[in-house]
Amino acid sequence: MVKADKYLRMMLPAVMAVGLAACASTPEIDPRRIQQAEIAIQEAKEVNAGRHAAGTLARAEERLTTARTAIDQGDEERAEFLIDESVALAELAEAQALERDSELALAQIRENLTVLERELR
């Protein structure tokens, strides 16, 4: 029993050092990064990206889900990459939706102008 106690006392600092080194080498994901992706996805949805850029929006959501899985598995580096990709895809979906809305508005204006020109003749 005495030998075991002595052995544990000798090994404890080494075990703690290894544990601390492992913690230091595995940075945790800042929860604000996940929120950033969630907000970007929500903002895309608010401009009808689900209708006008559904595929891009779905990829953004899938990347975020995969990032969460990577976090659960301890793969923070992959999670960071996936979060960045999710944000970029959500922003792209938002831009695509806004572009499509602008195209529809322009088409409506052109149609109205055509009607007005006919009425003026």
Buried (B, 14 or more C-beta within 10 A) or exposed (E): EEEEEEEEEEEEEEEEEEEEEEEEEEEEBEEEBBEBBBEBBEBBBEBBBBEBBBEBBBBBBBBBEBBBEBBEEEBBEBBBBBBBBBBBBBBBBBBBBBEBBEEEEEEEEEEEEEEEEEEEE
